[in-house]
Amino acid sequence: MCMHRSIASLAALTTSAIVLLGCGAPSEDSASQCTPTSEVTVKGDDALKFDKERYETTAGCVNFTYLNEGGIPHTLLIKNNDEFLLQIGDSDEGTVELEPGQYTLYCNITGHEAGGMVAELVVT
């Protein structure tokens, strides 16, 4: 009898956790809800560098294409923007709405940002 009560409690807890997770942080697709007004292509390599130190684009919905020019996996994030994350083995693509300003692009894989995988993004 105790086992049935424990299983029922566990099932209720699991269902609650799934419901809460579904209402939590924005999904990967939430950043891609806008129609792109500009494009930025970023390339990463095994030397832990992006192909540029500075990228420029216009405000609005920006489509990013991220290409790997090497064999080491990388990520692409925008500091202080929790809605955007690209991950590459070979390539990835995604959109994000950006206001005018200066942003920092970086790879959050351990040691990559400190190794030089950081760049400035200027949005006008």
HUBELQUI-V413038 format. One record per backbone hydrogen bond with DSSP energy under -0.5 kcal/mol. NH is the residue of the N-H (numbers start at 1). CO is the residue of the C=O. E is the energy in kcal/mol with one decimal. If there is no record, write none. Layout:
nh: (NH/NH)
co: (CO/CO)
e: (E/E)
This chain:
nh: (5/6/7/8/9/10/11/12/13/14/15/16/17/18/19/20/21/22/23/23/24/30/31/31/32/33/34/36/37/38/40/42/42/44/45/48/51/55/57/60/62/62/63/64/64/65/66/67/67/68/69/69/74/76/77/78/78/79/79/81/84/86/88/92/94/96/98/101/103/105/106/107/112/113/113/115/116/117/118/119/120/121/122/123/123/124/124)
co: (1/2/3/4/5/6/7/8/9/10/11/12/13/14/15/16/17/18/19/20/21/27/27/28/29/30/31/34/61/61/63/40/65/67/49/45/43/120/122/98/60/96/38/62/94/40/92/42/65/90/44/67/88/86/106/81/84/77/104/78/81/76/74/66/64/62/60/123/121/119/77/117/109/107/109/111/113/112/116/105/53/103/55/101/121/57/122)
e: (-1.5/-2.4/-2.6/-2.3/-2.3/-2.6/-2.5/-2.2/-2.5/-2.6/-2.4/-2.3/-2.4/-2.2/-2.3/-2.6/-2.5/-1.9/-0.8/-0.8/-1.1/-1.3/-0.6/-0.6/-1.0/-1.0/-0.5/-0.6/-3.6/-1.4/-2.5/-0.5/-2.9/-2.6/-1.3/-1.5/-1.6/-2.7/-2.2/-2.6/-0.8/-3.0/-3.0/-0.6/-3.6/-2.5/-3.2/-2.7/-0.5/-2.9/-3.7/-0.6/-1.8/-2.5/-2.5/-0.5/-0.5/-0.5/-2.8/-1.7/-0.9/-2.1/-3.2/-1.9/-2.1/-1.8/-2.9/-2.6/-3.1/-3.0/-1.9/-1.6/-2.7/-0.6/-0.6/-1.4/-1.5/-2.7/-2.2/-2.2/-2.8/-2.8/-2.9/-3.1/-0.6/-2.3/-0.5)
